[in-house]
């Protein structure tokens, strides 16, 4: 494998790892939990944290596909890629090309930067007598600041101001997961072409080093 393609393969693999980890953790945190209400609140807070990180990683991943290295590799192996890859790329170009791209707004206003005006906008939606709850513990790592969480969640939903905040929250969450799947599929398809062309032929027995994980479960929504 040429060196520039080897480097791209490594960068693409790390991007695929990051997107898979963040997307899977988001889906785990979305699942309902039993117990006191604070557990559901913490799950929501974790989901939003992962959404912010995922939006930032999607931004960087999309920038990677806009570079010359990706374009050259794509042209070289275009005929070996599946049809869905071109369709996904067209959809991603249209998505990231929008002025109101949710992933970009999440990254710029809440993920890798903090937009004070957006937070003020969300805070002003609460009535003056709203009761906020923080959960304090002896151990610092066990504290949960519920006031910050709910204000940030409502502020985030103002990225879609025409929708009810609960509807907007779900829409933003699902949109980010959908974009993550599309970009992951593109990256993995190109990596699979590299594996078929350069790696698989050098392996004499694929079964010899196979790792089996018993009772593995994938939880989905």
Number of C-alpha atoms within 10 A of each C-alpha: 12 7 8 10 16 12 13 17 20 12 15 22 16 12 21 21 13 18 23 16 13 22 21 17 15 23 17 17 19 18 13 11 12 7 7 8 9 14 13 17 16 16 18 20 21 17 20 24 17 22 26 24 19 27 27 21 21 23 17 14 21 15 11 17 17 12 10 10 14 17 13 12 14 15 9 10 12 16 9 14 16 13 10 13 19 13 13 18 17 11 15 16 13 11 15 16 10 10 9 12 13 20 25 18 16 25 22 17 18 24 22 14 12 13 13 12 11 18 20 13 15 20 17 12 11 12 8 8 6 7 8 12 14 13 11 12 10 7 7 8 8 9 12 18 14 17 13 15 21 18 19 20 20 23 26 25 23 19 20 17 11 10 13 12 19 11 12 20 21 11 16 20 20 14 14 19 20 13 20 23 17 17 22 22 17 21 20 17 16 22 20 16 16 18 15 11 13 13 12 13 9 10 10 8 9 8 8 8 7 8 7 7 7 6 6 7 7 7 9 10 7
